[in-house]
Amino acid sequence: MAKTAKPKPTIRRTRPGGRSARVRAAVLAAAVEELAAVGYASFSVEGVARRAGVNKTTVYRRWRNRENLLLEAMLERGRDLVPIPDTGSLRSDLLAYGKAIVAGVKTPEVDAGVRAVASIGDPDSPITKASRSFWAARFGLASQIVDRAIARNEIPPHADPRAVVEAIIAPIYFRLLLSREQLDGPFLERLAEFAAAAARAAETE
């Protein structure tokens, strides 16, 4: 008597980039577009949902409020626009990082986000707190530049990663928001040289 073949077990295959990932990407992209279009004062979850083509409850369920949404959107955008360089030298890493920051702040969505935060005087406002979280994450990533330079024995082991990175970032935002001077190549070259020299001259604690 012939044996009945056993049915093969069904194997569930997870598709890369499922619906949840697609919705997340669409909402975050819509968030930066909405910010650039209407500014922070008029930025809303409802506006983002309409732009992304999803229900607003989908957005609220995942992000709860507009500040959480904006923070994640800007972090995602920051990772895309300002990757952490690894060129083999501190000065060239800092120069590449500075150039990426300048390219980023020249985009409408990043420019709108920077000016929104700068216009709010309340240090305890939700957007200010979101901004602090954003910069804590960005400094954490950028510290790799200094950590690698220490590992190469290019700078002393006690060099402060945040201070070195701030030496690049702060003058860029000063020119963007206050002096309105050019963010050009020679300016970035001087910044990179100054920050690298300061790191090499770091005093022993």
C-alpha positions as CSV (number, residue, x, y, z in Angstrom):
1,M,0.0,0.0,0.0
2,A,1.5,3.3,-1.0
3,K,2.4,5.7,1.7
4,T,0.7,9.0,1.8
5,A,3.2,11.9,1.5
6,K,3.3,14.1,4.5
7,P,2.5,17.8,3.7
8,K,5.5,20.0,3.8
9,P,5.6,22.5,6.7
10,T,4.7,26.0,5.7
11,I,7.7,28.3,6.1
12,R,6.8,31.9,6.8
13,R,9.2,34.3,5.1
14,T,9.5,37.8,6.4
15,R,9.7,40.3,3.6
16,P,12.4,42.9,4.1
17,G,10.9,46.3,4.6
18,G,7.3,45.3,5.5
19,R,4.3,47.7,5.8
20,S,5.4,49.0,9.2
21,A,8.8,50.0,7.8
22,R,7.2,51.6,4.8
23,V,4.8,53.6,6.9
24,R,7.6,54.8,9.2
25,A,9.7,55.9,6.3
26,A,6.7,57.7,4.7
27,V,5.8,59.5,7.9
28,L,9.4,60.6,8.7
29,A,9.9,61.9,5.2
30,A,6.5,63.7,5.4
31,A,7.5,65.3,8.7
32,V,10.6,67.0,7.4
33,E,8.7,68.1,4.3
34,E,5.9,69.5,6.5
35,L,8.3,71.4,8.7
36,A,10.0,73.0,5.7
37,A,6.6,73.9,4.2
38,V,4.8,75.3,7.2
39,G,7.4,76.0,9.9
40,Y,7.4,74.7,13.5
41,A,4.5,77.0,14.7
42,S,2.1,75.3,12.2
43,F,3.7,71.9,12.3
44,S,1.1,69.2,13.2
45,V,0.7,65.5,13.3
46,E,-2.5,65.9,11.3
47,G,-0.6,67.8,8.5
48,V,2.1,65.1,8.5
49,A,-0.5,62.3,8.3
50,R,-2.2,64.0,5.3
51,R,1.2,64.4,3.5
52,A,2.2,60.8,4.2
53,G,-1.2,59.4,3.2
54,V,-1.9,57.7,6.5
55,N,-4.4,58.0,9.3
56,K,-3.4,60.4,12.1
57,T,-4.1,57.7,14.7
58,T,-1.3,55.7,13.1
59,V,1.1,58.5,13.7
60,Y,-0.2,59.2,17.3
61,R,0.0,55.5,18.2
62,R,3.7,55.4,17.3
63,W,5.0,58.8,18.2
64,R,2.4,60.2,20.7
65,N,3.1,63.9,20.0
66,R,4.6,66.1,17.4
67,E,7.8,66.7,19.3
68,N,8.6,62.9,19.4
69,L,7.8,62.7,15.7
70,L,10.0,65.7,14.8
71,L,12.9,64.5,16.9
72,E,13.0,61.1,15.2
73,A,12.5,62.6,11.8
74,M,15.4,65.0,12.3
75,L,17.6,62.3,13.7
76,E,16.9,60.1,10.7
77,R,17.5,63.1,8.3
78,G,20.7,63.9,10.2
79,R,22.0,60.4,9.7
80,D,21.3,60.6,6.0
81,L,22.8,64.1,5.5
82,V,25.7,64.0,8.0
83,P,27.4,60.6,8.0
84,I,30.4,60.1,10.3
85,P,33.5,60.2,8.1
86,D,36.5,57.9,8.4
87,T,39.3,59.3,6.2
88,G,42.3,58.2,8.3
89,S,43.2,61.6,9.8
90,L,41.5,63.8,12.4
91,R,41.8,67.0,10.4
92,S,40.3,65.5,7.2
93,D,37.5,63.8,9.2
94,L,36.6,67.1,10.9
95,L,36.7,68.9,7.5
96,A,34.4,66.2,5.9
97,Y,32.1,66.4,8.9
98,G,31.9,70.2,8.7
99,K,31.2,70.1,5.0
100,A,28.4,67.6,5.6
101,I,26.8,69.8,8.3
102,V,26.9,72.8,6.0
103,A,25.3,70.9,3.2
104,G,22.6,69.8,5.6
105,V,21.8,73.2,7.0
106,K,21.3,74.5,3.5
107,T,18.4,72.2,2.9
108,P,15.0,73.8,3.6
109,E,13.9,71.2,6.2
110,V,17.0,71.4,8.3
111,D,17.1,75.2,8.1
112,A,13.5,75.3,9.2
113,G,14.2,73.0,12.2
114,V,17.3,75.0,13.3
115,R,15.4,78.3,13.2
116,A,12.4,76.8,15.0
117,V,14.6,75.8,17.9
118,A,16.5,79.0,17.9
119,S,13.3,81.1,18.1
120,I,12.1,79.4,21.3
121,G,13.3,81.0,24.5
122,D,11.8,78.5,26.9
123,P,14.5,76.0,27.9
124,D,11.8,73.6,29.1
125,S,9.6,73.7,26.0
126,P,9.0,70.3,24.4
127,I,10.9,71.3,21.2
128,T,13.9,72.5,23.2
129,K,14.0,69.2,25.1
130,A,13.7,67.3,21.8
131,S,16.6,69.5,20.5
132,R,18.8,68.5,23.4
133,S,18.0,64.8,22.8
134,F,18.9,65.3,19.1
135,W,22.3,66.9,19.9
136,A,23.1,64.3,22.6
137,A,22.6,61.6,19.9
138,R,24.6,63.5,17.3
139,F,27.5,64.2,19.7
140,G,27.5,60.5,20.7
141,L,27.9,59.5,17.0
142,A,30.4,62.2,16.1
143,S,32.7,61.2,19.1
144,Q,33.8,58.3,17.0
145,I,35.9,60.8,15.0
146,V,37.9,61.7,18.1
147,D,38.0,58.1,19.5
148,R,39.5,56.9,16.3
149,A,42.1,59.7,16.4
150,I,43.0,58.6,19.9
151,A,43.3,55.0,18.8
152,R,45.8,56.1,16.1
153,N,47.8,58.0,18.7
154,E,47.2,61.1,16.7
155,I,45.9,63.0,19.7
156,P,46.3,62.5,23.5
157,P,44.0,59.9,25.1
158,H,42.4,62.6,27.4
159,A,41.2,64.8,24.5
160,D,37.5,65.7,25.0
161,P,35.5,64.3,22.1
162,R,32.5,66.7,22.6
163,A,34.8,69.8,22.8
164,V,36.5,68.8,19.6
165,V,33.3,68.2,17.7
166,E,31.7,71.4,19.2
167,A,34.7,73.4,17.8
168,I,33.5,72.4,14.3
169,I,29.7,72.7,14.9
170,A,29.4,75.9,17.0
171,P,31.0,78.3,14.5
172,I,28.9,76.9,11.7
173,Y,25.6,77.6,13.5
174,F,26.9,81.0,14.7
175,R,27.4,82.1,11.1
176,L,24.1,80.5,10.0
177,L,22.0,82.2,12.7
178,L,23.8,85.3,13.8
179,S,26.6,86.7,11.7
180,R,25.2,85.4,8.4
181,E,28.7,85.2,7.0
182,Q,29.7,82.7,4.2
183,L,29.9,79.0,5.1
184,D,32.6,78.5,2.5
185,G,35.5,76.1,1.9
186,P,38.3,78.3,3.4
187,F,36.2,78.9,6.5
188,L,35.7,75.1,7.0
189,E,39.4,74.5,6.3
190,R,40.3,76.9,9.1
191,L,37.8,75.3,11.5
192,A,39.2,71.8,10.9
193,E,42.8,72.9,11.4
194,F,41.9,74.8,14.6
195,A,39.9,71.9,16.1
196,A,42.6,69.3,15.2
197,A,45.3,71.5,16.7
198,A,43.3,72.1,19.9
199,A,42.8,68.3,20.2
200,R,46.6,67.7,19.7
201,A,47.4,70.3,22.4
202,A,44.9,68.9,25.0
203,E,46.4,69.2,28.4
204,T,46.8,66.3,30.8
205,E,44.1,66.1,33.4
